[in-house]
Amino acid sequence: MYKRQPSETSIVFTVPVIANVDEFGRYSSADAATDQRLEFELVQEAGEWRISAAPDGIVLSEPAFGEAFSSYRLYYFSSGYRDLVADSRWFASRGEVSTKIVRSLLEEPSFWLNQGATVSAFPEGSQLALTPIPITDGVAQVDLTTSVLGADEVTRARMLLQLSASLAQVQGISSARLSVNQVELVIPPLAEDGPSLASGRDGRIAVLLDRRFGYVQAGRIEQLEGLSSQVANLVPRSLFYSATFDQVAATRFDGLWLVREGESAALIDERPDLIRPIIDTCGYIWSSTSLYAPEMTTVISQNGQTSPISMDLGDEAELVSFELARDNTRLLLLVQTATGVRVLLTAVERDEDCRPEVLGDFVELGPLTGSAVDAAWVDDSSVAVVVEDPLAGAGEVVVFDTNGRSTSLG
């Protein structure tokens, strides 16, 4: 930080800025360290100089920001209201955090999620009518304006789910209720198979070891009997097991194979140099080459229909890995370039049948040096990336939150 005094009645401070947080908690990293000019107007009163005008906002050092602000997740829906999608925000820890969360939830999601991949159940123009939000026995009573009265029961249940999931992170809140003019709305719950924060994934690790494929249990392989021998016979380079569909997508030198119990393994993508595939929770199989091409990525339905997905990474880029988040909407990409490693997020827009159609804009979590090894989702708001220094032969694990803040685990 440095200052100069252009006149007797003003002082200008110039500070390096690495990120900004807007009024709704949206955190945006600067592409590079940039300087921001802050001008303060002065006035002399009783022989003393005082500040008469100051720019809006607060300037904090990075350590001070981490102490004064906390990260929270706002929850919107994926298109078709299939899943809850987390949108990370930062709010000052002091004050009415619950009020900040609800006010922000009534606004649009972050730009990269707001391109057709997500929706909100709240009608446009919905506002918080009563603040601070009363909390009684762990229940937040959220009073909204009359615009929500025109919503049907299913839409109201979706609103309540968004509120409950978002507010549950606040200490002292376990659930939420919705009211208008302080009259509580009676809202039946959504069906049991509706959206939830459960991943639907088996937390156990499936591996192929000594020609046995299955879950690791107490140091032993619990074989998946209907799949184990077929997977082992393929001698795959990489594989993805879907417990939902009880099938394996496996890559090897001659392409991508699909293994189903009771059926012969089928070659479904004959392209060489394929990276580890994905089977999403709608049953679509994601297959991609590592080197950039206009149609490098395709999705394959359970009946074998293929559709290309445009993914413009640049001519010199190599896709090392990709992985979908729990919500089936946010896609993590690990990319190697001539100048280093890129860690990217994008949102998947799907049609009414859940088929992936297009990807939104890329958000870069941060460039890294070295060679890209792998990347994976840790939870709803963070990812882990493994890179290697090829000269030193040493690896490093870096954890990013979905806003781009990072921590090295060594």
C-alpha positions in Angstrom: 0.0 0.0 0.0 1.2 3.5 -0.8 -0.3 6.9 -0.6 0.1 10.3 -2.2 -1.5 13.7 -1.5 -2.7 15.3 -4.7 -4.0 18.3 -2.9 -4.3 19.7 0.7 -7.9 18.4 1.0 -7.5 14.8 -0.3 -5.3 11.7 0.1 -5.1 8.8 -2.4 -4.2 5.4 -1.2 -3.3 2.7 -3.8 -3.7 -0.9 -2.6 -3.0 -4.2 -4.4 -6.3 -6.2 -4.8 -6.4 -10.0 -5.1 -10.2 -10.5 -4.8 -13.5 -8.7 -4.2 -16.7 -9.7 -2.3 -19.9 -8.1 -3.4 -23.0 -7.3 -1.3 -24.4 -10.8 -1.8 -21.2 -12.6 -0.7 -20.0 -13.5 -4.2 -16.2 -13.8 -4.1 -14.3 -13.1 -7.3 -10.6 -13.4 -7.6 -8.7 -10.9 -9.7 -7.1 -12.3 -12.8 -3.8 -10.9 -11.6 -2.8 -8.6 -8.8 -4.3 -5.2 -9.6 -4.1 -1.9 -7.9 -7.1 0.0 -6.7 -7.2 3.7 -6.1 -9.0 4.9 -3.0 -9.4 8.7 -2.6 -10.3 10.3 0.7 -11.6 13.9 1.0 -10.5 15.9 4.0 -11.9 18.8 5.8 -10.3 20.9 8.6 -12.4 21.5 11.7 -11.2 23.3 14.8 -7.6 23.0 13.6 -7.8 19.2 13.0 -8.1 17.4 9.7 -11.0 14.9 9.4 -12.3 12.6 6.6 -15.3 14.2 4.9 -15.8 11.6 2.2 -14.5 8.0 1.7 -15.0 5.4 -1.0 -17.5 2.6 -0.4 -16.3 -0.8 0.9 -13.8 -2.2 3.3 -10.2 -3.1 2.6 -8.8 -6.1 4.4 -5.5 -8.0 4.3 -5.9 -11.6 3.3 -5.3 -13.0 6.9 -7.8 -10.5 8.3 -10.4 -11.5 5.7 -10.1 -15.1 6.7 -10.8 -14.1 10.3 -13.6 -11.6 9.7 -15.5 -13.6 7.0 -16.8 -17.2 6.8 -17.8 -19.3 3.9 -21.4 -20.5 3.4 -23.2 -22.4 0.7 -26.4 -21.2 -0.9 -28.4 -23.9 -2.5 -30.2 -23.6 -5.8 -31.6 -26.4 -8.0 -30.2 -28.0 -11.1 -32.3 -27.6 -14.2 -35.3 -29.9 -13.9 -35.2 -29.5 -10.0 -33.3 -32.8 -9.8 -30.5 -31.9 -7.4 -29.4 -29.2 -5.0 -26.5 -27.2 -6.3 -24.1 -25.4 -3.9 -23.0 -21.8 -4.6 -20.3 -20.7 -2.2 -20.5 -17.2 -0.6 -18.6 -15.2 2.0 -20.3 -13.2 4.7 -18.9 -11.2 7.6 -19.1 -13.5 10.7 -20.6 -10.7 12.8 -24.1 -9.6 12.4 -27.2 -11.3 11.2 -25.7 -14.1 9.0 -29.1 -15.7 8.5 -30.5 -12.5 7.1 -27.5 -12.2 4.7 -28.0 -15.8 3.5 -31.7 -15.4 2.8 -31.3 -12.0 1.1 -28.6 -13.4 -1.2 -30.5 -16.6 -1.9 -33.4 -14.5 -3.2 -30.9 -13.1 -5.8 -29.4 -14.9 -8.8 -26.6 -17.5 -8.4 -23.1 -16.7 -9.3 -22.6 -15.9 -13.0 -21.1 -19.3 -14.1 -24.0 -21.2 -12.5 -26.6 -18.8 -13.9 -26.4 -19.7 -17.6 -29.1 -22.3 -17.8 -27.7 -25.0 -15.5 -29.5 -23.9 -12.3 -32.9 -22.5 -11.3 -34.4 -21.1 -8.1 -37.9 -21.9 -6.8 -38.5 -18.4 -5.5 -40.6 -16.1 -7.8 -38.8 -13.2 -9.3 -39.1 -10.2 -7.0 -39.4 -12.2 -3.8 -38.0 -10.2 -0.8 -37.4 -10.7 2.9 -40.2 -8.9 4.7 -39.0 -9.2 8.3 -35.5 -8.8 9.8 -33.8 -10.0 11.8 -35.1 -13.5 11.2 -36.7 -14.9 14.3 -35.2 -18.2 15.5 -37.2 -20.3 18.0 -36.0 -23.7 19.2 -33.7 -23.9 16.2 -36.4 -23.0 13.7 -35.8 -20.0 11.5 -39.1 -18.2 10.7 -38.5 -16.6 7.3 -41.2 -14.0 6.4 -41.3 -13.1 2.7 -43.3 -10.7 0.6 -46.7 -11.7 -0.9 -45.1 -12.7 -4.3 -44.7 -16.3 -2.9 -48.5 -16.6 -2.4 -49.0 -17.3 -6.1 -46.8 -20.4 -6.0 -48.3 -23.9 -5.9 -47.5 -26.4 -3.2 -44.6 -28.1 -5.0 -42.9 -24.7 -5.6 -43.4 -23.7 -2.0 -41.9 -27.0 -0.9 -38.9 -26.3 -3.1 -38.5 -22.8 -1.6 -38.5 -24.3 1.8 -35.9 -26.9 0.8 -33.6 -24.2 -0.5 -34.0 -22.2 2.7 -33.5 -25.1 5.0 -30.4 -26.4 3.2 -28.9 -22.9 3.1 -29.7 -21.9 6.7 -28.7 -25.3 8.3 -25.1 -24.1 8.2 -25.8 -21.3 10.7 -25.2 -22.2 14.3 -28.4 -22.6 16.2 -30.6 -23.2 13.1 -31.8 -26.8 12.4 -34.7 -26.1 10.0 -36.8 -23.3 8.5 -40.4 -22.3 8.1 -41.9 -20.0 5.5 -44.5 -17.3 6.3 -46.1 -14.2 4.6 -47.3 -11.3 6.8 -46.1 -13.4 9.7 -48.7 -16.1 8.9 -47.0 -19.5 8.5 -47.6 -21.3 5.2 -48.6 -25.0 5.6 -46.2 -26.7 3.2 -46.3 -30.5 2.6 -42.8 -32.0 2.2 -41.5 -33.1 -1.2 -41.5 -36.8 -2.1 -38.8 -38.9 -0.5 -37.0 -39.3 -3.9 -36.8 -35.5 -4.2 -33.6 -33.5 -4.2 -31.4 -33.8 -1.1 -27.8 -33.2 0.0 -27.0 -36.9 0.0 -24.6 -37.8 -2.7 -26.2 -41.1 -3.6 -22.7 -42.5 -3.9 -21.1 -45.4 -2.1 -18.4 -44.0 0.2 -16.3 -47.2 -0.2 -13.4 -47.4 -2.7 -13.8 -49.7 -5.6 -10.4 -51.0 -7.0 -9.0 -53.6 -9.3 -6.2 -55.5 -7.6 -4.7 -58.9 -8.4 -7.4 -59.5 -11.0 -10.1 -58.9 -8.5 -12.5 -55.9 -8.8 -14.5 -54.7 -5.8 -14.6 -52.7 -2.7 -11.7 -52.5 -0.3 -12.8 -53.8 3.1 -10.4 -54.2 6.0 -7.5 -54.6 3.6 -9.3 -57.2 1.5 -11.2 -57.0 -1.8 -14.9 -57.6 -1.5 -15.5 -58.6 -5.1 -18.5 -57.4 -7.2 -19.2 -60.9 -8.4 -21.2 -59.9 -11.5 -18.5 -57.6 -12.8 -15.1 -58.6 -11.3 -14.0 -61.2 -13.9 -15.0 -59.1 -16.9 -13.3 -56.0 -15.6 -10.1 -57.9 -14.8 -10.1 -59.5 -18.3 -10.1 -56.1 -19.9 -6.9 -55.1 -18.2 -8.1 -51.5 -18.1 -6.0 -48.3 -17.9 -8.7 -46.5 -15.9 -12.3 -47.2 -14.8 -15.4 -45.7 -13.2 -17.9 -47.8 -11.3 -21.5 -46.7 -10.9 -23.2 -48.3 -8.0 -26.5 -46.7 -9.1 -26.4 -48.6 -12.4 -24.1 -51.4 -11.3 -21.8 -51.0 -14.3 -18.3 -50.1 -15.1 -16.9 -47.8 -17.8 -13.3 -48.8 -18.5 -10.6 -47.3 -20.8 -7.8 -49.3 -22.4 -5.6 -49.0 -25.5 -8.5 -49.6 -27.9 -11.1 -47.3 -26.4 -13.9 -47.2 -23.9 -15.7 -50.4 -22.7 -19.0 -50.7 -20.8 -19.4 -53.7 -18.5 -22.8 -54.7 -17.2 -23.7 -57.7 -15.1 -25.0 -60.6 -17.2 -23.8 -59.0 -20.5 -20.7 -59.2 -22.5 -18.4 -56.2 -22.3 -19.2 -53.7 -25.1 -16.8 -51.3 -26.9 -18.7 -48.0 -26.9 -16.0 -45.5 -28.0 -13.2 -46.6 -30.3 -11.1 -43.5 -30.0 -7.5 -43.8 -28.6 -6.0 -41.9 -25.7 -9.2 -41.6 -23.6 -9.0 -40.3 -20.1 -10.9 -41.8 -17.1 -14.6 -41.7 -17.9 -17.6 -40.7 -15.8 -21.0 -42.3 -15.4 -23.3 -39.6 -14.0 -26.4 -40.2 -11.9 -28.7 -39.9 -14.9 -26.8 -42.8 -16.5 -24.9 -40.8 -19.2 -21.4 -41.9 -19.8 -18.8 -39.2 -20.4 -15.9 -40.0 -22.6 -13.1 -37.7 -23.7 -9.8 -37.7 -25.4 -6.9 -36.0 -23.6 -5.8 -33.8 -26.5 -8.0 -30.9 -27.7 -10.3 -31.4 -30.6 -13.6 -29.8 -31.6 -15.6 -32.8 -30.4 -13.1 -34.3 -27.9 -15.9 -35.0 -25.3 -19.0 -37.1 -26.0 -21.8 -38.4 -23.8 -23.3 -41.8 -24.4 -26.7 -42.8 -23.2 -27.6 -46.2 -21.8 -29.0 -47.3 -25.1 -25.8 -46.2 -27.0 -26.8 -42.9 -28.5 -23.9 -40.4 -28.5 -23.9 -36.6 -28.4 -20.9 -34.3 -28.6 -20.2 -31.7 -25.9 -18.2 -28.6 -26.9 -15.2 -28.0 -24.6 -12.9 -25.2 -25.9 -9.7 -25.7 -23.9 -7.3 -24.3 -26.5 -5.2 -26.0 -29.1 -2.2 -26.7 -26.9 -4.1 -27.9 -23.9 -4.3 -31.5 -22.6 -7.3 -32.6 -20.5 -5.8 -34.8 -17.7 -9.1 -35.6 -15.8 -12.6 -34.5 -15.2 -15.2 -35.2 -12.5 -18.7 -34.2 -11.7 -19.8 -32.9 -8.3 -22.5 -34.6 -6.2 -25.1 -32.3 -7.8 -24.5 -33.7 -11.3 -24.1 -30.0 -12.4 -20.7 -28.7 -11.6 -17.8 -30.2 -13.6 -14.2 -30.0 -12.5 -11.5 -30.1 -15.1 -7.7 -30.5 -14.7 -5.8 -29.2 -17.7 -2.2 -29.3 -18.6 -0.7 -26.5 -20.7 2.7 -25.5 -21.9 2.9 -22.9 -19.1 1.5 -24.9 -16.2 -1.7 -26.5 -14.8 -5.2 -25.0 -15.0 -7.9 -26.0 -12.5 -11.3 -25.2 -14.1 -15.0 -25.3 -13.1 -18.0 -25.2 -15.4 -21.7 -25.9 -15.1 -23.5 -28.5 -17.2 -26.8 -27.6 -18.7 -29.2 -30.6 -19.3 -32.4 -31.1 -21.3 -35.7 -32.4 -19.8 -34.4 -36.0 -20.1 -31.2 -35.1 -18.1 -29.0 -35.4 -21.2 -26.0 -33.0 -21.0 -26.2 -30.4 -23.7 -23.8 -27.6 -23.2 -21.1 -26.4 -20.8 -21.2 -22.8 -19.4 -18.3 -20.4 -19.0 -15.1 -21.7 -17.4 -14.1 -20.4 -14.0 -10.4 -20.8 -13.2 -9.7 -21.6 -9.6 -6.0 -20.9 -10.0 -3.0 -21.7 -12.1 -0.4 -24.2 -10.7 3.1 -25.0 -11.7 4.4 -28.5 -12.6 2.6 -31.5 -14.1 -1.0 -32.3 -13.5 -1.7 -35.7 -12.0 -5.3 -35.8 -10.9 -8.2 -33.8 -9.3 -11.3 -34.7 -7.4 -14.2 -33.2 -5.4 -13.7 -33.2 -1.7 -17.1 -31.9 -0.7 -19.8 -29.4 -1.9 -17.4 -26.5 -1.8 -13.8 -27.7 -2.3 -11.7 -29.8 -4.6 -8.3 -31.4 -4.3 -5.6 -31.3 -7.0 -2.4 -33.3 -7.2 0.5 -31.9 -9.2 4.1 -33.1 -9.6 7.4 -31.4 -10.0 9.0 -33.5 -12.8 12.5 -32.3 -12.0 12.4 -32.9 -8.3 10.1 -35.9 -8.6 8.0 -34.5 -5.7 4.2 -34.3 -5.6 2.0 -31.7 -3.9 -1.7 -31.7 -3.0 -3.5 -28.4 -3.2 -7.1 -27.9 -1.9 -9.1 -25.1 -3.5 -12.5 -23.9 -2.4 -14.9 -23.2 -5.3 -14.0 -19.4 -5.1 -10.3 -20.0 -5.8 -8.8 -19.7 -2.3 -6.2 -22.4 -1.9 -4.3 -24.3 0.7 -1.3 -26.6 0.1 -1.2 -29.9 2.0 2.3 -30.6 0.9 
